[in-house]
Amino acid sequence: MKNAELLSSRERVLRAAHMNEDIDRPPRLFRANPNVAEAVMKKKGFGDMTELYDYYNIDTTHVPVIYDSVETKGCDIKDCYYDMFGNLHQRATNGSYVTDAIIKPAFEDIDDIDYIASFGFPDFRIVNTGQSAKHAENAAGSGRAVVGGVWASLFTQSRSLLGEERFLCSLYDEPELVKALITRVTDMYISWNEAYLSACGKYIDIYYFGSDFGTQGSMFISEKHYEEFFKENMRRIVAGAKKYVKTAMFHTCGAVFDIIPHLVDIGVDILDPVQADAYKMSPEILAEGYKGKICFHGAVSTQTTLPFGTPGEVRAQVANIIKTLGPSGIIIGPDQDMIGDVPVENIDAMYGK
């Protein structure tokens, strides 16, 4: 085992990601809604997030892709607009909360595969490579492992274009149309990612993308449908990203135990998150099936332990996660963004303060 002083955050994260046992401690991540981060900074007297990250010895930092202004078009319906794909959105405001919902998907009434094949999806020029590179370079200067890339949310984007009900039914009724749509969406994301990573890849340590395939108790779709419709397109995304970045992390919430072997097969190195309260996603079950095959990211429960446990219970859960899934092959932190019900004392406990 090496001394902590001998490993930088970047080295620590990449060793954990690739299950290198020569590691001083499991790396740490931080994620929280702004109100939680602000509460921590206020209580601790921190001036900014850098001080918070330094205090908790956080090893990763996420850098967003900067896009040029995405074209939208207004319409005659109050509080509604069309996005760049032609989906009709309605915006609702409740106090300080603003939500958007698609009320008419762009391809809701489309049954022509040729239309999908020729549709003018937004091209790579919406990525502002100059501004993105500046942000990525600044992030790399922190010394932490930099996580980033075009999100490439195949499942979410495809569902939004066809509409939830039609998309799920079409997996059975119109499979060729769904395959054509997912392929075109994949092509779009690959072109965006190529533009982003060709400019920023030298600053990025982990390519990060995702789609939420899981619910609390199962997947949204079957493992068979994941393999039939999504697996090979996700393989293309990972392969394209790995021309620039050697490590890939995929985000999917929920109970996704059954597709982990597929993620490993297509080149995903890190699964985000370990949503430990979801079905078959406890550290013990994951360790039995997949320890040493993929790195896990998160695992400290934002449903139970962090909001409702004692600091002692938080420490015990962290110790169990490290014992069960670590010390390498795990990056410790919340399994989702922490929200306002997480006491600062429990955040301290998670990071050993």
Secondary structure by P-SEA (a helix, b strand, c coil): ccccccccaaaaaaaaaaccccccbbbbbbbbcaaaaaaaaaaaccccaaaaaaaacccbbbbbbbbcbbbbbbcccccccccccbbbbbbbbcccbbbbbbccccccccccaaaaaacccccccccaaaaaaaaaaaaaacccccccccccaaaaaaaaaacaaaaaaaacccaaaaaaaaaaaaaaaaaaaaaaaaacccccccccccccccccccccccaaaaaaccaaaaaaaaaaaaacccbbbbbbccccccaaaaaaaaccccccccccccccccaaaaaaccccccccccccccccccccccaaaaaaaaaaaaaacccccccccccccccccccaaaaaaaacc
